[in-house]
Amino acid sequence: MPIVETYERDLVCRRSDSGFMIHKVGTDEYYEEAWDLQTSPYVYEETDIPVDTSDLEEHDLEEYAEAGKIMLGE
């Protein structure tokens, strides 16, 4: 089931709570996680496509976490 987390600057992050890709309804777009403004009209649905994390290393995950903090001004 897609979950929504709200952050500062009116940003929301949508992702699967089960480790699957999400699909932006009405498009051909698929995401591991989608960042939008709270006012965005987009609707997402969970797919049965698993998120591929086999090529990610611990270092990559730490860099992504740090980039997210910078983006949010933390």
CHARMM internal coordinates of N, CA and C (Angstrom, degrees):
IC EDIT
DIST 1 N 1 CA 1.4493
DIST 1 CA 1 C 1.5233
ANGL 1 N 1 CA 1 C 108.28
DIST 1 C 2 N 1.3334
ANGL 1 CA 1 C 2 N 118.00
DIHE 1 N 1 CA 1 C 2 N 131.21
DIST 2 N 2 CA 1.4601
ANGL 1 C 2 N 2 CA 119.82
DIHE 1 CA 1 C 2 N 2 CA 177.80
DIST 2 CA 2 C 1.5258
ANGL 2 N 2 CA 2 C 111.23
DIHE 1 C 2 N 2 CA 2 C -64.27
DIST 2 C 3 N 1.3090
ANGL 2 CA 2 C 3 N 115.24
DIHE 2 N 2 CA 2 C 3 N 138.16
DIST 3 N 3 CA 1.4614
ANGL 2 C 3 N 3 CA 120.09
DIHE 2 CA 2 C 3 N 3 CA 175.57
DIST 3 CA 3 C 1.5185
ANGL 3 N 3 CA 3 C 108.45
DIHE 2 C 3 N 3 CA 3 C -114.64
DIST 3 C 4 N 1.3162
ANGL 3 CA 3 C 4 N 115.99
DIHE 3 N 3 CA 3 C 4 N 155.32
DIST 4 N 4 CA 1.4560
ANGL 3 C 4 N 4 CA 122.31
DIHE 3 CA 3 C 4 N 4 CA -178.31
DIST 4 CA 4 C 1.5191
ANGL 4 N 4 CA 4 C 107.86
DIHE 3 C 4 N 4 CA 4 C -124.09
DIST 4 C 5 N 1.3298
ANGL 4 CA 4 C 5 N 115.98
DIHE 4 N 4 CA 4 C 5 N 127.11
DIST 5 N 5 CA 1.4562
ANGL 4 C 5 N 5 CA 121.80
DIHE 4 CA 4 C 5 N 5 CA 174.93
DIST 5 CA 5 C 1.5225
ANGL 5 N 5 CA 5 C 107.45
DIHE 4 C 5 N 5 CA 5 C -116.65
DIST 5 C 6 N 1.3192
ANGL 5 CA 5 C 6 N 116.79
DIHE 5 N 5 CA 5 C 6 N 133.01
DIST 6 N 6 CA 1.4610
ANGL 5 C 6 N 6 CA 121.63
DIHE 5 CA 5 C 6 N 6 CA -178.69
DIST 6 CA 6 C 1.5287
ANGL 6 N 6 CA 6 C 109.44
DIHE 5 C 6 N 6 CA 6 C -101.70
DIST 6 C 7 N 1.3219
ANGL 6 CA 6 C 7 N 115.74
DIHE 6 N 6 CA 6 C 7 N 136.83
DIST 7 N 7 CA 1.4576
ANGL 6 C 7 N 7 CA 122.11
DIHE 6 CA 6 C 7 N 7 CA -178.80
DIST 7 CA 7 C 1.5194
ANGL 7 N 7 CA 7 C 109.43
DIHE 6 C 7 N 7 CA 7 C -125.46
DIST 7 C 8 N 1.3347
ANGL 7 CA 7 C 8 N 114.29
DIHE 7 N 7 CA 7 C 8 N 175.73
DIST 8 N 8 CA 1.4558
ANGL 7 C 8 N 8 CA 120.17
DIHE 7 CA 7 C 8 N 8 CA 177.13
DIST 8 CA 8 C 1.5248
ANGL 8 N 8 CA 8 C 109.79
DIHE 7 C 8 N 8 CA 8 C -62.63
DIST 8 C 9 N 1.3124
ANGL 8 CA 8 C 9 N 115.09
DIHE 8 N 8 CA 8 C 9 N 167.22
DIST 9 N 9 CA 1.4625
ANGL 8 C 9 N 9 CA 122.42
DIHE 8 CA 8 C 9 N 9 CA 178.75
DIST 9 CA 9 C 1.5237
ANGL 9 N 9 CA 9 C 112.23
DIHE 8 C 9 N 9 CA 9 C 63.29
DIST 9 C 10 N 1.3343
ANGL 9 CA 9 C 10 N 116.62
DIHE 9 N 9 CA 9 C 10 N 26.46
DIST 10 N 10 CA 1.4575
ANGL 9 C 10 N 10 CA 121.96
DIHE 9 CA 9 C 10 N 10 CA 176.49
DIST 10 CA 10 C 1.5249
ANGL 10 N 10 CA 10 C 113.97
DIHE 9 C 10 N 10 CA 10 C 60.98
DIST 10 C 11 N 1.3307
ANGL 10 CA 10 C 11 N 116.97
DIHE 10 N 10 CA 10 C 11 N 31.36
DIST 11 N 11 CA 1.4566
ANGL 10 C 11 N 11 CA 121.19
DIHE 10 CA 10 C 11 N 11 CA 177.92
DIST 11 CA 11 C 1.5180
ANGL 11 N 11 CA 11 C 110.67
DIHE 10 C 11 N 11 CA 11 C -98.47
DIST 11 C 12 N 1.3265
ANGL 11 CA 11 C 12 N 115.22
DIHE 11 N 11 CA 11 C 12 N 144.12
DIST 12 N 12 CA 1.4598
ANGL 11 C 12 N 12 CA 120.65
DIHE 11 CA 11 C 12 N 12 CA 173.12
DIST 12 CA 12 C 1.5296
ANGL 12 N 12 CA 12 C 107.74
DIHE 11 C 12 N 12 CA 12 C -127.69
DIST 12 C 13 N 1.3159
ANGL 12 CA 12 C 13 N 114.86
DIHE 12 N 12 CA 12 C 13 N 145.40
DIST 13 N 13 CA 1.4548
ANGL 12 C 13 N 13 CA 121.69
DIHE 12 CA 12 C 13 N 13 CA 176.74
DIST 13 CA 13 C 1.5210
ANGL 13 N 13 CA 13 C 107.34
DIHE 12 C 13 N 13 CA 13 C -116.80
DIST 13 C 14 N 1.3075
ANGL 13 CA 13 C 14 N 115.45
DIHE 13 N 13 CA 13 C 14 N 127.49
DIST 14 N 14 CA 1.4632
ANGL 13 C 14 N 14 CA 120.60
DIHE 13 CA 13 C 14 N 14 CA 178.24
DIST 14 CA 14 C 1.5199
ANGL 14 N 14 CA 14 C 108.17
DIHE 13 C 14 N 14 CA 14 C -115.25
DIST 14 C 15 N 1.3420
ANGL 14 CA 14 C 15 N 116.24
DIHE 14 N 14 CA 14 C 15 N 133.27
DIST 15 N 15 CA 1.4521
ANGL 14 C 15 N 15 CA 121.45
DIHE 14 CA 14 C 15 N 15 CA 177.77
DIST 15 CA 15 C 1.5076
ANGL 15 N 15 CA 15 C 108.95
DIHE 14 C 15 N 15 CA 15 C -157.03
DIST 15 C 16 N 1.3023
ANGL 15 CA 15 C 16 N 115.69
DIHE 15 N 15 CA 15 C 16 N 169.00
DIST 16 N 16 CA 1.4546
ANGL 15 C 16 N 16 CA 121.38
DIHE 15 CA 15 C 16 N 16 CA 179.07
DIST 16 CA 16 C 1.5263
ANGL 16 N 16 CA 16 C 109.67
DIHE 15 C 16 N 16 CA 16 C -81.02
DIST 16 C 17 N 1.3110
ANGL 16 CA 16 C 17 N 116.20
DIHE 16 N 16 CA 16 C 17 N 143.01
DIST 17 N 17 CA 1.4610
ANGL 16 C 17 N 17 CA 119.29
DIHE 16 CA 16 C 17 N 17 CA 174.25
DIST 17 CA 17 C 1.5229
ANGL 17 N 17 CA 17 C 110.61
DIHE 16 C 17 N 17 CA 17 C -90.93
DIST 17 C 18 N 1.3349
ANGL 17 CA 17 C 18 N 116.75
DIHE 17 N 17 CA 17 C 18 N 2.57
DIST 18 N 18 CA 1.4648
ANGL 17 C 18 N 18 CA 121.44
DIHE 17 CA 17 C 18 N 18 CA -177.36
DIST 18 CA 18 C 1.5244
ANGL 18 N 18 CA 18 C 113.40
DIHE 17 C 18 N 18 CA 18 C -117.63
DIST 18 C 19 N 1.3330
ANGL 18 CA 18 C 19 N 117.92
DIHE 18 N 18 CA 18 C 19 N 5.71
DIST 19 N 19 CA 1.4578
ANGL 18 C 19 N 19 CA 120.90
DIHE 18 CA 18 C 19 N 19 CA 178.48
DIST 19 CA 19 C 1.5159
ANGL 19 N 19 CA 19 C 115.02
DIHE 18 C 19 N 19 CA 19 C 82.76
DIST 19 C 20 N 1.3383
ANGL 19 CA 19 C 20 N 117.11
DIHE 19 N 19 CA 19 C 20 N 26.99
DIST 20 N 20 CA 1.4595
ANGL 19 C 20 N 20 CA 121.35
DIHE 19 CA 19 C 20 N 20 CA 179.00
DIST 20 CA 20 C 1.5255
ANGL 20 N 20 CA 20 C 110.59
DIHE 19 C 20 N 20 CA 20 C -114.09
DIST 20 C 21 N 1.3332
ANGL 20 CA 20 C 21 N 116.02
DIHE 20 N 20 CA 20 C 21 N 159.44
DIST 21 N 21 CA 1.4568
ANGL 20 C 21 N 21 CA 121.83
DIHE 20 CA 20 C 21 N 21 CA 175.28
DIST 21 CA 21 C 1.5331
ANGL 21 N 21 CA 21 C 108.28
DIHE 20 C 21 N 21 CA 21 C -68.04
DIST 21 C 22 N 1.3328
ANGL 21 CA 21 C 22 N 115.12
DIHE 21 N 21 CA 21 C 22 N 154.94
DIST 22 N 22 CA 1.4624
ANGL 21 C 22 N 22 CA 119.86
DIHE 21 CA 21 C 22 N 22 CA 173.11
DIST 22 CA 22 C 1.5299
ANGL 22 N 22 CA 22 C 108.04
DIHE 21 C 22 N 22 CA 22 C -113.54
DIST 22 C 23 N 1.3162
ANGL 22 CA 22 C 23 N 115.76
DIHE 22 N 22 CA 22 C 23 N 151.89
DIST 23 N 23 CA 1.4571
ANGL 22 C 23 N 23 CA 123.04
DIHE 22 CA 22 C 23 N 23 CA -176.55
DIST 23 CA 23 C 1.5203
ANGL 23 N 23 CA 23 C 108.91
DIHE 22 C 23 N 23 CA 23 C -117.80
DIST 23 C 24 N 1.3512
ANGL 23 CA 23 C 24 N 115.93
DIHE 23 N 23 CA 23 C 24 N 130.54
DIST 24 N 24 CA 1.4630
ANGL 23 C 24 N 24 CA 120.26
DIHE 23 CA 23 C 24 N 24 CA 175.07
DIST 24 CA 24 C 1.5218
ANGL 24 N 24 CA 24 C 106.95
DIHE 23 C 24 N 24 CA 24 C -78.88
DIST 24 C 25 N 1.3215
ANGL 24 CA 24 C 25 N 116.11
DIHE 24 N 24 CA 24 C 25 N 113.53
DIST 25 N 25 CA 1.4640
ANGL 24 C 25 N 25 CA 122.63
DIHE 24 CA 24 C 25 N 25 CA -175.45
DIST 25 CA 25 C 1.5351
ANGL 25 N 25 CA 25 C 109.96
DIHE 24 C 25 N 25 CA 25 C -57.73
DIST 25 C 26 N 1.3334
ANGL 25 CA 25 C 26 N 115.52
DIHE 25 N 25 CA 25 C 26 N 135.12
DIST 26 N 26 CA 1.4525
ANGL 25 C 26 N 26 CA 121.78
DIHE 25 CA 25 C 26 N 26 CA 178.50
DIST 26 CA 26 C 1.5159
ANGL 26 N 26 CA 26 C 114.10
DIHE 25 C 26 N 26 CA 26 C 86.68
DIST 26 C 27 N 1.3500
ANGL 26 CA 26 C 27 N 117.65
DIHE 26 N 26 CA 26 C 27 N 3.79
DIST 27 N 27 CA 1.4620
ANGL 26 C 27 N 27 CA 121.79
DIHE 26 CA 26 C 27 N 27 CA -179.72
DIST 27 CA 27 C 1.5230
ANGL 27 N 27 CA 27 C 109.63
DIHE 26 C 27 N 27 CA 27 C -133.34
DIST 27 C 28 N 1.3289
ANGL 27 CA 27 C 28 N 115.33
DIHE 27 N 27 CA 27 C 28 N 178.85
DIST 28 N 28 CA 1.4626
ANGL 27 C 28 N 28 CA 121.97
DIHE 27 CA 27 C 28 N 28 CA 173.08
DIST 28 CA 28 C 1.5274
ANGL 28 N 28 CA 28 C 110.55
DIHE 27 C 28 N 28 CA 28 C -101.14
DIST 28 C 29 N 1.3261
ANGL 28 CA 28 C 29 N 117.68
DIHE 28 N 28 CA 28 C 29 N 21.03
DIST 29 N 29 CA 1.4577
ANGL 28 C 29 N 29 CA 121.93
DIHE 28 CA 28 C 29 N 29 CA -173.67
DIST 29 CA 29 C 1.5229
ANGL 29 N 29 CA 29 C 111.49
DIHE 28 C 29 N 29 CA 29 C -96.29
DIST 29 C 30 N 1.3465
ANGL 29 CA 29 C 30 N 114.63
DIHE 29 N 29 CA 29 C 30 N 132.59
DIST 30 N 30 CA 1.4590
ANGL 29 C 30 N 30 CA 122.69
DIHE 29 CA 29 C 30 N 30 CA 178.36
DIST 30 CA 30 C 1.5227
ANGL 30 N 30 CA 30 C 108.38
DIHE 29 C 30 N 30 CA 30 C -127.27
DIST 30 C 31 N 1.3278
ANGL 30 CA 30 C 31 N 116.04
DIHE 30 N 30 CA 30 C 31 N 141.13
DIST 31 N 31 CA 1.4531
ANGL 30 C 31 N 31 CA 120.76
DIHE 30 CA 30 C 31 N 31 CA -176.36
DIST 31 CA 31 C 1.5263
ANGL 31 N 31 CA 31 C 111.64
DIHE 30 C 31 N 31 CA 31 C -138.79
DIST 31 C 32 N 1.3433
ANGL 31 CA 31 C 32 N 114.30
DIHE 31 N 31 CA 31 C 32 N 152.88
DIST 32 N 32 CA 1.4648
ANGL 31 C 32 N 32 CA 119.70
DIHE 31 CA 31 C 32 N 32 CA 167.70
DIST 32 CA 32 C 1.5240
ANGL 32 N 32 CA 32 C 107.91
DIHE 31 C 32 N 32 CA 32 C -74.42
DIST 32 C 33 N 1.3214
ANGL 32 CA 32 C 33 N 114.70
DIHE 32 N 32 CA 32 C 33 N -42.84
DIST 33 N 33 CA 1.4700
ANGL 32 C 33 N 33 CA 121.67
DIHE 32 CA 32 C 33 N 33 CA 173.20
DIST 33 CA 33 C 1.5142
ANGL 33 N 33 CA 33 C 107.86
DIHE 32 C 33 N 33 CA 33 C -149.56
DIST 33 C 34 N 1.3081
ANGL 33 CA 33 C 34 N 116.08
DIHE 33 N 33 CA 33 C 34 N 148.11
DIST 34 N 34 CA 1.4627
ANGL 33 C 34 N 34 CA 121.75
DIHE 33 CA 33 C 34 N 34 CA -177.69
DIST 34 CA 34 C 1.5229
ANGL 34 N 34 CA 34 C 108.87
DIHE 33 C 34 N 34 CA 34 C -121.98
DIST 34 C 35 N 1.3176
ANGL 34 CA 34 C 35 N 115.84
DIHE 34 N 34 CA 34 C 35 N 129.30
DIST 35 N 35 CA 1.4696
ANGL 34 C 35 N 35 CA 122.23
DIHE 34 CA 34 C 35 N 35 CA 177.00
DIST 35 CA 35 C 1.5209
ANGL 35 N 35 CA 35 C 108.01
DIHE 34 C 35 N 35 CA 35 C -106.78
DIST 35 C 36 N 1.3202
ANGL 35 CA 35 C 36 N 115.72
DIHE 35 N 35 CA 35 C 36 N 128.16
DIST 36 N 36 CA 1.4616
ANGL 35 C 36 N 36 CA 121.42
DIHE 35 CA 35 C 36 N 36 CA 179.55
DIST 36 CA 36 C 1.5221
ANGL 36 N 36 CA 36 C 109.15
DIHE 35 C 36 N 36 CA 36 C -142.44
DIST 36 C 37 N 1.3339
ANGL 36 CA 36 C 37 N 115.19
DIHE 36 N 36 CA 36 C 37 N 167.20
DIST 37 N 37 CA 1.4567
ANGL 36 C 37 N 37 CA 119.99
DIHE 36 CA 36 C 37 N 37 CA 168.90
DIST 37 CA 37 C 1.5242
ANGL 37 N 37 CA 37 C 108.64
DIHE 36 C 37 N 37 CA 37 C -74.89
DIST 37 C 38 N 1.3107
ANGL 37 CA 37 C 38 N 117.06
DIHE 37 N 37 CA 37 C 38 N 151.91
DIST 38 N 38 CA 1.4642
ANGL 37 C 38 N 38 CA 120.46
DIHE 37 CA 37 C 38 N 38 CA 179.66
DIST 38 CA 38 C 1.5259
ANGL 38 N 38 CA 38 C 111.75
DIHE 37 C 38 N 38 CA 38 C -58.22
DIST 38 C 39 N 1.3079
ANGL 38 CA 38 C 39 N 116.92
DIHE 38 N 38 CA 38 C 39 N -28.74
DIST 39 N 39 CA 1.4651
ANGL 38 C 39 N 39 CA 120.87
DIHE 38 CA 38 C 39 N 39 CA -177.86
DIST 39 CA 39 C 1.5241
ANGL 39 N 39 CA 39 C 113.41
DIHE 38 C 39 N 39 CA 39 C -85.31
DIST 39 C 40 N 1.3370
ANGL 39 CA 39 C 40 N 117.53
DIHE 39 N 39 CA 39 C 40 N -1.56
DIST 40 N 40 CA 1.4679
ANGL 39 C 40 N 40 CA 120.35
DIHE 39 CA 39 C 40 N 40 CA -179.81
DIST 40 CA 40 C 1.5271
ANGL 40 N 40 CA 40 C 110.30
DIHE 39 C 40 N 40 CA 40 C -65.52
DIST 40 C 41 N 1.3154
ANGL 40 CA 40 C 41 N 117.01
DIHE 40 N 40 CA 40 C 41 N 141.62
DIST 41 N 41 CA 1.4622
ANGL 40 C 41 N 41 CA 120.53
DIHE 40 CA 40 C 41 N 41 CA -177.06
DIST 41 CA 41 C 1.5326
ANGL 41 N 41 CA 41 C 114.16
DIHE 40 C 41 N 41 CA 41 C -85.76
DIST 41 C 42 N 1.3277
ANGL 41 CA 41 C 42 N 117.71
DIHE 41 N 41 CA 41 C 42 N 5.17
DIST 42 N 42 CA 1.4624
ANGL 41 C 42 N 42 CA 120.38
DIHE 41 CA 41 C 42 N 42 CA -172.41
DIST 42 CA 42 C 1.5177
ANGL 42 N 42 CA 42 C 112.61
DIHE 41 C 42 N 42 CA 42 C -69.68
DIST 42 C 43 N 1.3301
ANGL 42 CA 42 C 43 N 114.44
DIHE 42 N 42 CA 42 C 43 N 143.95
DIST 43 N 43 CA 1.4668
ANGL 42 C 43 N 43 CA 122.39
DIHE 42 CA 42 C 43 N 43 CA 177.05
DIST 43 CA 43 C 1.5224
ANGL 43 N 43 CA 43 C 106.64
DIHE 42 C 43 N 43 CA 43 C -122.16
DIST 43 C 44 N 1.3211
ANGL 43 CA 43 C 44 N 116.43
DIHE 43 N 43 CA 43 C 44 N 136.67
DIST 44 N 44 CA 1.4579
ANGL 43 C 44 N 44 CA 121.84
DIHE 43 CA 43 C 44 N 44 CA -178.18
DIST 44 CA 44 C 1.5175
ANGL 44 N 44 CA 44 C 109.89
DIHE 43 C 44 N 44 CA 44 C -121.37
DIST 44 C 45 N 1.3350
ANGL 44 CA 44 C 45 N 114.28
DIHE 44 N 44 CA 44 C 45 N 150.64
DIST 45 N 45 CA 1.4569
ANGL 44 C 45 N 45 CA 120.35
DIHE 44 CA 44 C 45 N 45 CA 175.29
DIST 45 CA 45 C 1.5228
ANGL 45 N 45 CA 45 C 108.45
DIHE 44 C 45 N 45 CA 45 C -131.76
DIST 45 C 46 N 1.3049
ANGL 45 CA 45 C 46 N 115.40
DIHE 45 N 45 CA 45 C 46 N 148.67
DIST 46 N 46 CA 1.4535
ANGL 45 C 46 N 46 CA 119.99
DIHE 45 CA 45 C 46 N 46 CA 178.52
DIST 46 CA 46 C 1.5270
ANGL 46 N 46 CA 46 C 109.47
DIHE 45 C 46 N 46 CA 46 C -77.79
DIST 46 C 47 N 1.3267
ANGL 46 CA 46 C 47 N 116.10
DIHE 46 N 46 CA 46 C 47 N 142.84
DIST 47 N 47 CA 1.4575
ANGL 46 C 47 N 47 CA 121.66
DIHE 46 CA 46 C 47 N 47 CA 178.13
DIST 47 CA 47 C 1.5300
ANGL 47 N 47 CA 47 C 109.08
DIHE 46 C 47 N 47 CA 47 C -105.56
DIST 47 C 48 N 1.3033
ANGL 47 CA 47 C 48 N 115.63
DIHE 47 N 47 CA 47 C 48 N -175.75
DIST 48 N 48 CA 1.4651
ANGL 47 C 48 N 48 CA 120.27
DIHE 47 CA 47 C 48 N 48 CA 173.92
DIST 48 CA 48 C 1.5271
ANGL 48 N 48 CA 48 C 110.59
DIHE 47 C 48 N 48 CA 48 C -105.07
DIST 48 C 49 N 1.3454
ANGL 48 CA 48 C 49 N 116.28
DIHE 48 N 48 CA 48 C 49 N 17.78
DIST 49 N 49 CA 1.4666
ANGL 48 C 49 N 49 CA 122.60
DIHE 48 CA 48 C 49 N 49 CA 178.81
DIST 49 CA 49 C 1.5250
ANGL 49 N 49 CA 49 C 108.45
DIHE 48 C 49 N 49 CA 49 C -92.13
DIST 49 C 50 N 1.3371
ANGL 49 CA 49 C 50 N 118.20
DIHE 49 N 49 CA 49 C 50 N 115.25
DIST 50 N 50 CA 1.4657
ANGL 49 C 50 N 50 CA 119.13
DIHE 49 CA 49 C 50 N 50 CA -179.24
DIST 50 CA 50 C 1.5253
ANGL 50 N 50 CA 50 C 111.86
DIHE 49 C 50 N 50 CA 50 C -68.96
DIST 50 C 51 N 1.3228
ANGL 50 CA 50 C 51 N 116.21
DIHE 50 N 50 CA 50 C 51 N 146.06
DIST 51 N 51 CA 1.4589
ANGL 50 C 51 N 51 CA 121.57
DIHE 50 CA 50 C 51 N 51 CA 174.56
DIST 51 CA 51 C 1.5193
ANGL 51 N 51 CA 51 C 107.07
DIHE 50 C 51 N 51 CA 51 C -71.50
DIST 51 C 52 N 1.3204
ANGL 51 CA 51 C 52 N 116.98
DIHE 51 N 51 CA 51 C 52 N 129.18
DIST 52 N 52 CA 1.4624
ANGL 51 C 52 N 52 CA 121.62
DIHE 51 CA 51 C 52 N 52 CA -179.08
DIST 52 CA 52 C 1.5223
ANGL 52 N 52 CA 52 C 109.24
DIHE 51 C 52 N 52 CA 52 C -89.24
DIST 52 C 53 N 1.3055
ANGL 52 CA 52 C 53 N 116.94
DIHE 52 N 52 CA 52 C 53 N 109.21
DIST 53 N 53 CA 1.4672
ANGL 52 C 53 N 53 CA 121.70
DIHE 52 CA 52 C 53 N 53 CA 179.01
DIST 53 CA 53 C 1.5193
ANGL 53 N 53 CA 53 C 111.17
DIHE 52 C 53 N 53 CA 53 C -111.05
DIST 53 C 54 N 1.3330
ANGL 53 CA 53 C 54 N 117.80
DIHE 53 N 53 CA 53 C 54 N 10.78
DIST 54 N 54 CA 1.4561
ANGL 53 C 54 N 54 CA 120.75
DIHE 53 CA 53 C 54 N 54 CA -175.94
DIST 54 CA 54 C 1.5219
ANGL 54 N 54 CA 54 C 113.17
DIHE 53 C 54 N 54 CA 54 C -64.97
DIST 54 C 55 N 1.3305
ANGL 54 CA 54 C 55 N 118.30
DIHE 54 N 54 CA 54 C 55 N -27.16
DIST 55 N 55 CA 1.4555
ANGL 54 C 55 N 55 CA 119.97
DIHE 54 CA 54 C 55 N 55 CA -178.31
DIST 55 CA 55 C 1.5271
ANGL 55 N 55 CA 55 C 112.83
DIHE 54 C 55 N 55 CA 55 C -94.03
DIST 55 C 56 N 1.3223
ANGL 55 CA 55 C 56 N 117.64
DIHE 55 N 55 CA 55 C 56 N 0.27
DIST 56 N 56 CA 1.4542
ANGL 55 C 56 N 56 CA 120.78
DIHE 55 CA 55 C 56 N 56 CA 178.86
DIST 56 CA 56 C 1.5229
ANGL 56 N 56 CA 56 C 110.32
DIHE 55 C 56 N 56 CA 56 C -90.51
DIST 56 C 57 N 1.3050
ANGL 56 CA 56 C 57 N 115.60
DIHE 56 N 56 CA 56 C 57 N 135.40
DIST 57 N 57 CA 1.4471
ANGL 56 C 57 N 57 CA 120.79
DIHE 56 CA 56 C 57 N 57 CA 175.22
DIST 57 CA 57 C 1.5180
ANGL 57 N 57 CA 57 C 108.44
DIHE 56 C 57 N 57 CA 57 C -106.67
DIST 57 C 58 N 1.3124
ANGL 57 CA 57 C 58 N 116.35
DIHE 57 N 57 CA 57 C 58 N 165.24
DIST 58 N 58 CA 1.4659
ANGL 57 C 58 N 58 CA 121.08
DIHE 57 CA 57 C 58 N 58 CA -179.63
DIST 58 CA 58 C 1.5254
ANGL 58 N 58 CA 58 C 110.99
DIHE 57 C 58 N 58 CA 58 C -54.47
DIST 58 C 59 N 1.3203
ANGL 58 CA 58 C 59 N 117.29
DIHE 58 N 58 CA 58 C 59 N -38.77
DIST 59 N 59 CA 1.4684
ANGL 58 C 59 N 59 CA 121.46
DIHE 58 CA 58 C 59 N 59 CA 179.36
DIST 59 CA 59 C 1.5306
ANGL 59 N 59 CA 59 C 110.87
DIHE 58 C 59 N 59 CA 59 C -60.67
DIST 59 C 60 N 1.3373
ANGL 59 CA 59 C 60 N 116.97
DIHE 59 N 59 CA 59 C 60 N -42.77
DIST 60 N 60 CA 1.4655
ANGL 59 C 60 N 60 CA 121.44
DIHE 59 CA 59 C 60 N 60 CA 179.11
DIST 60 CA 60 C 1.5224
ANGL 60 N 60 CA 60 C 110.71
DIHE 59 C 60 N 60 CA 60 C -61.30
DIST 60 C 61 N 1.3152
ANGL 60 CA 60 C 61 N 116.84
DIHE 60 N 60 CA 60 C 61 N -43.76
DIST 61 N 61 CA 1.4607
ANGL 60 C 61 N 61 CA 120.66
DIHE 60 CA 60 C 61 N 61 CA -179.21
DIST 61 CA 61 C 1.5200
ANGL 61 N 61 CA 61 C 111.00
DIHE 60 C 61 N 61 CA 61 C -63.36
DIST 61 C 62 N 1.3200
ANGL 61 CA 61 C 62 N 117.14
DIHE 61 N 61 CA 61 C 62 N -38.91
DIST 62 N 62 CA 1.4682
ANGL 61 C 62 N 62 CA 120.58
DIHE 61 CA 61 C 62 N 62 CA 177.37
DIST 62 CA 62 C 1.5249
ANGL 62 N 62 CA 62 C 110.65
DIHE 61 C 62 N 62 CA 62 C -64.73
DIST 62 C 63 N 1.3289
ANGL 62 CA 62 C 63 N 117.13
DIHE 62 N 62 CA 62 C 63 N -40.57
DIST 63 N 63 CA 1.4642
ANGL 62 C 63 N 63 CA 120.28
DIHE 62 CA 62 C 63 N 63 CA 178.39
DIST 63 CA 63 C 1.5299
ANGL 63 N 63 CA 63 C 111.24
DIHE 62 C 63 N 63 CA 63 C -64.52
DIST 63 C 64 N 1.3250
ANGL 63 CA 63 C 64 N 117.65
DIHE 63 N 63 CA 63 C 64 N -41.00
DIST 64 N 64 CA 1.4638
ANGL 63 C 64 N 64 CA 121.01
DIHE 63 CA 63 C 64 N 64 CA 177.35
DIST 64 CA 64 C 1.5243
ANGL 64 N 64 CA 64 C 110.91
DIHE 63 C 64 N 64 CA 64 C -62.43
DIST 64 C 65 N 1.3115
ANGL 64 CA 64 C 65 N 116.82
DIHE 64 N 64 CA 64 C 65 N -41.94
DIST 65 N 65 CA 1.4651
ANGL 64 C 65 N 65 CA 120.65
DIHE 64 CA 64 C 65 N 65 CA 179.33
DIST 65 CA 65 C 1.5229
ANGL 65 N 65 CA 65 C 110.12
DIHE 64 C 65 N 65 CA 65 C -63.51
DIST 65 C 66 N 1.3296
ANGL 65 CA 65 C 66 N 117.04
DIHE 65 N 65 CA 65 C 66 N -43.02
DIST 66 N 66 CA 1.4602
ANGL 65 C 66 N 66 CA 120.78
DIHE 65 CA 65 C 66 N 66 CA 179.23
DIST 66 CA 66 C 1.5258
ANGL 66 N 66 CA 66 C 111.04
DIHE 65 C 66 N 66 CA 66 C -65.52
DIST 66 C 67 N 1.3280
ANGL 66 CA 66 C 67 N 117.36
DIHE 66 N 66 CA 66 C 67 N -40.39
DIST 67 N 67 CA 1.4763
ANGL 66 C 67 N 67 CA 120.40
DIHE 66 CA 66 C 67 N 67 CA 178.09
DIST 67 CA 67 C 1.5322
ANGL 67 N 67 CA 67 C 110.24
DIHE 66 C 67 N 67 CA 67 C -62.73
DIST 67 C 68 N 1.3142
ANGL 67 CA 67 C 68 N 117.22
DIHE 67 N 67 CA 67 C 68 N -39.38
DIST 68 N 68 CA 1.4562
ANGL 67 C 68 N 68 CA 120.50
DIHE 67 CA 67 C 68 N 68 CA 177.67
DIST 68 CA 68 C 1.5213
ANGL 68 N 68 CA 68 C 112.01
DIHE 67 C 68 N 68 CA 68 C -62.15
DIST 68 C 69 N 1.3304
ANGL 68 CA 68 C 69 N 117.06
DIHE 68 N 68 CA 68 C 69 N -41.05
DIST 69 N 69 CA 1.4662
ANGL 68 C 69 N 69 CA 120.65
DIHE 68 CA 68 C 69 N 69 CA 178.72
DIST 69 CA 69 C 1.5107
ANGL 69 N 69 CA 69 C 110.56
DIHE 68 C 69 N 69 CA 69 C -64.67
DIST 69 C 70 N 1.3231
ANGL 69 CA 69 C 70 N 116.93
DIHE 69 N 69 CA 69 C 70 N -41.92
DIST 70 N 70 CA 1.4639
ANGL 69 C 70 N 70 CA 120.51
DIHE 69 CA 69 C 70 N 70 CA 178.57
DIST 70 CA 70 C 1.5200
ANGL 70 N 70 CA 70 C 110.63
DIHE 69 C 70 N 70 CA 70 C -63.32
DIST 70 C 71 N 1.3355
ANGL 70 CA 70 C 71 N 116.32
DIHE 70 N 70 CA 70 C 71 N -43.94
DIST 71 N 71 CA 1.4645
ANGL 70 C 71 N 71 CA 121.16
DIHE 70 CA 70 C 71 N 71 CA -179.89
DIST 71 CA 71 C 1.5237
ANGL 71 N 71 CA 71 C 111.61
DIHE 70 C 71 N 71 CA 71 C -60.43
DIST 71 C 72 N 1.3452
ANGL 71 CA 71 C 72 N 116.47
DIHE 71 N 71 CA 71 C 72 N -34.14
DIST 72 N 72 CA 1.4509
ANGL 71 C 72 N 72 CA 121.05
DIHE 71 CA 71 C 72 N 72 CA -177.68
DIST 72 CA 72 C 1.5186
ANGL 72 N 72 CA 72 C 112.65
DIHE 71 C 72 N 72 CA 72 C -92.20
DIST 72 C 73 N 1.3364
ANGL 72 CA 72 C 73 N 117.00
DIHE 72 N 72 CA 72 C 73 N 1.03
DIST 73 N 73 CA 1.4604
ANGL 72 C 73 N 73 CA 120.17
DIHE 72 CA 72 C 73 N 73 CA 177.84
DIST 73 CA 73 C 1.5177
ANGL 73 N 73 CA 73 C 113.64
DIHE 72 C 73 N 73 CA 73 C 74.35
DIST 73 C 74 N 1.2966
ANGL 73 CA 73 C 74 N 117.19
DIHE 73 N 73 CA 73 C 74 N 26.92
DIST 74 N 74 CA 1.4701
ANGL 73 C 74 N 74 CA 120.53
DIHE 73 CA 73 C 74 N 74 CA -179.21
DIST 74 CA 74 C 1.5024
ANGL 74 N 74 CA 74 C 110.70
DIHE 73 C 74 N 74 CA 74 C -94.23
END
COOR INIT
IC SEED 1 N 1 CA 1 C
IC BUILD
